[in-house]
Amino acid sequence: MEIAEDLGMATFPITTCHISSIILKLLRIDRPYYLPSIDDLDLPTDSIDQVILFIIDNFSLFEIITYQPEWMIKNLDNLLLIETETKSQSLAGPMLSSAFSCKDSLTFNLVTTLNFNDKGVKVIAREEDIPKITPDPSLAIAEKSDVNIYVKGLKAVNRNDLLVLHFADFDEMYTRYSMNPPEDVASKIMRRTDKWISLYAKQSIAGTAIMVIGNDGKKPIEMNLKGRAAEWKRANLPIGFIVLPK
């Protein structure tokens, strides 16, 4: 990605199916043959005790560059560029489905696979998004807002091997303002979400890996941008990054 190269960041191209491969490796579960290899990523395993996965709708490198979330920028060492077969596959719904399931298997689901292997898993998201993440509602908690998800998630920190938190306020803001929100509104939501993730990092046990994933939101909406900003937004792929224990 040109933007990442401009900033001198190391980048790793992956697909959404690699997300399951990454989490399985971090939690020391053998990867099924139909999931893609992640040999190019140098991931520790013996030091990982839990993974916290944050999924943020309509969040990309553009938002990081534009709104400058402090914790994310400080920890954005290696950038995952998530490539999808089509633009529609980068939307929240398809990305959730392909990240947790696999097109080459009718039965695989990351959450249920970890649960079957005696790993503790908890998903906290809006009710309509949970079936895209897990077919087992007993492993999920439905909440109606990002604030509720944040609060409920804090109670689950250090109690599960995988904690999945799905935030949608950023996407809902873009929809409300037709992809052209007031800068103070967007900055407030971005800074708030950044502080939340930072707090999770501070409250987590030493062997915690934090993974942040972004997607293109629930529906395609054109941003009314001009110049360099418009070029960057058009060039953006969904992104992710992993913060590993020091």
Sequence and secondary structure as in RCSB ss.txt:
>XXXX:A:sequence
MEIAEDLGMATFPITTCHISSIILKLLRIDRPYYLPSIDDLDLPTDSIDQVILFIIDNFSLFEIITYQPEWMIKN
LDNLLLIETETKSQSLAGPMLSSAFSCKDSLTFNLVTTLNFNDKGVKVIAREEDIPKITPDPSLAIAEKSDVNIY
VKGLKAVNRNDLLVLHFADFDEMYTRYSMNPPEDVASKIMRRTDKWISLYAKQSIAGTAIMVIGNDGKKPIEMNL
KGRAAEWKRANLPIGFIVLPK
>XXXX:A:secstr
 HHHHHTT EEEEEETHHHHHHHHHHTT    TTS   TTS    TT  EEEEEEETT  HHHHHHH  HHHHHT
 SEEEEEE SSGGGGSHHHHHHHHHS TT SS  HHHHHHHTT  EEEEE TTTHHHH S GGGEEE SSHHHHH
HHHHHHTTS SEEEEEE HHHHHHHHTTT   HHHHHHHHHHHHHHHHHHHHHS TTEEEEEEE   SS      
 HHHHHHHHH   EEEEE   
